[in-house]
């Protein structure tokens, strides 16, 4: 029996929509309970939001203005393209229900926007918002993307995440029970996590009712608390070479639930902000190397997956 090497996000979108779709990132001006003093100050130790916000995502611009600029960029080349409004920066479910729904509905009312992807934290998803989102999902594509980062509470505490893995499990379970799709984001190689601990994340999240998963390597970013920690205690960090990380990713996906959609393996921070590791590879170049290595190892996503008792 021939196995599909990976379930990719591109394939998932092709099966979900009868047309091409593109994510448009939005910074809707939200903050985070880990920054405003509700849970803590300063945010997660690795976080510098400049690393993942496109230039058109400025908080002084409205949701409509950001969509207009983002869509203008793609529509010249792909006039038939449709779009997903990706609420990306900070915690996009952290606010009053009215203000949140106003922003989501503003995005959905923009021409050719066919759905929402909402990035958030597991400890910022009230049930009344889930109820409202489940109503939106009757007409539009809706994916809730949770920052999980690690399944180890000791690690979550060290990186000042401000929530536990148990809160992650609860949020994903509640979201799934409302009929909403869930995504999870994990960072591989956080301080103090050895190879076996990293692979245990694959086993644990495979028990959850997830649709998509994003992985990326630990990156040290300028002007973060983690950069300072690395300077003071470099022995606590293991920064992977590209080849080492490729093999780790493949070991990871072998343990992975074969039903999950894998959106990405790596993230690319702006060169002026990145301290390390600098592999000199674009995302598509890295993915090509992973595909080649999967073929060489004659393996596939879920090869070592075992259905758990919880699942």
Secondary structure, DSSP 8 states (H G I E B T S, - for coil): ----S--BHHHHHHHH-SS-EEEEEE------TTTBSSS-BS--TT--GGGT--TT--TTS-HHHHHHHHHHHHHTT-TT-EEEEEE-SS-TT-S-HHHHHHHHHHHHTSTTEEEEEEEEETTS--HHHHHHHHHHTTTSEEEEEEEEE-S-HHHHHHTT--S-HHHHHHHHHHHHHTT-EEEEEEEET-TT--HHHHHHHHHHHTTS--SEEEEEE--EETTSHHHHHHHH-GGG-----HHHHHHHHHHHHHSS-TTSEEEES-----TTTEEE------HHHHHHHHHHHHHHHT--TTTT----S--
